[in-house]
Amino acid sequence: MITPELIRQRVNGLPSLPTSVMSLAKVAGDERSTIDDVYRVLEKDPALSSSILKLANSTLYATSGLAADLRTAIHRLGMDAILSLGRGVAVIRNYRDSESLDMVRLWQHSTAVGLTAKAICKHLKNIQLAETAFLAGLLHDIGKIALDRCFTKEYMPVVKAIAAGQDDLAAEKEILGTTHAEVGVEVAINWSFPGTIQEAIRDHHSPKEGAFLPLLIHYSDLLVRSRFPNYPSDAKIVLNLGTDARFKDMVFGVSGEMPDIEYLTFKIDDEVDHAISFVQLAYQD
């Protein structure tokens, strides 16, 4: 069984994120930061800047013409969007390879969850949390990547059990004595992501009452998996948001009214298409 001490020890040995990402995190945490601060960080990382510019000009973000340069993209999208894009793209670019996981599929799922969470925030008019929701969704399964990288031999039987139809959490707990959520929060701590992101990663399978972001990621994950199964066990997911008491409490706590469930359900189709494009662009060198 994998102990918490061993998890922390091995997670600390994961490759560090690029300096530019750590600098973006500092910019995000400083209320005095300006768009020029973001630009100065990104201009030192041409590869990351190129990916962000491509995404800014993709159908996902280009709603008012193409941005000819990075500074224009930053101004048009705003600091919050650029910061979440920059950190998200950098994580994907750093973790593209695996011996046992289909990384493209994993990132497509994670990006779809992030985009769905962002769309729900906007639908609930909780605009200020939209980009945080996107980043939390994008990173919610980062623990699976950490398990694959840090415990390759031990994790292989889990991958096989999931492929054979066992629930991922149940397989992880039975074989490893821990879960990707518990490992993922250690990654988020090690990478100095905000406490809100850490909480969403840790609790996305078992969110506490009243914890909006973990609940949002939980339901976004279920919505994506129910319409586009990631594993055989996902075909068993039954989700009825209209009668789900915790979902109702979550949305009423923000908007005071029930959202359009049909709109949210079919919005997933668009977000999965966007996620596929997002990951394709993030993978480009």
Secondary structure, DSSP 8 states (H G I E B T S, - for coil): ---HHHHHHHHTTS----HHHHHHHHHHT-TT--HHHHHHHHTT-HHHHHHHHHHHTSTTT-SSS--SSHHHHHHHH-HHHHHHHHHHHHHHHH----SSS-HHHHHHHHHHHHHHHHHHHHHTT-GGGHHHHHHHHHHTTHHHHHHHHHSHHHHHHHHHHHHTT--HHHHHHHHHSS-HHHHHHHHHHHTT--HHHHHHHHHSSS--TT-HHHHHHHHHHHHHHHHS-SSGGGGG----TTT-HHHHHHHHHHHSS---HHHHHHHHHHHHHHHHHHHHHHH--
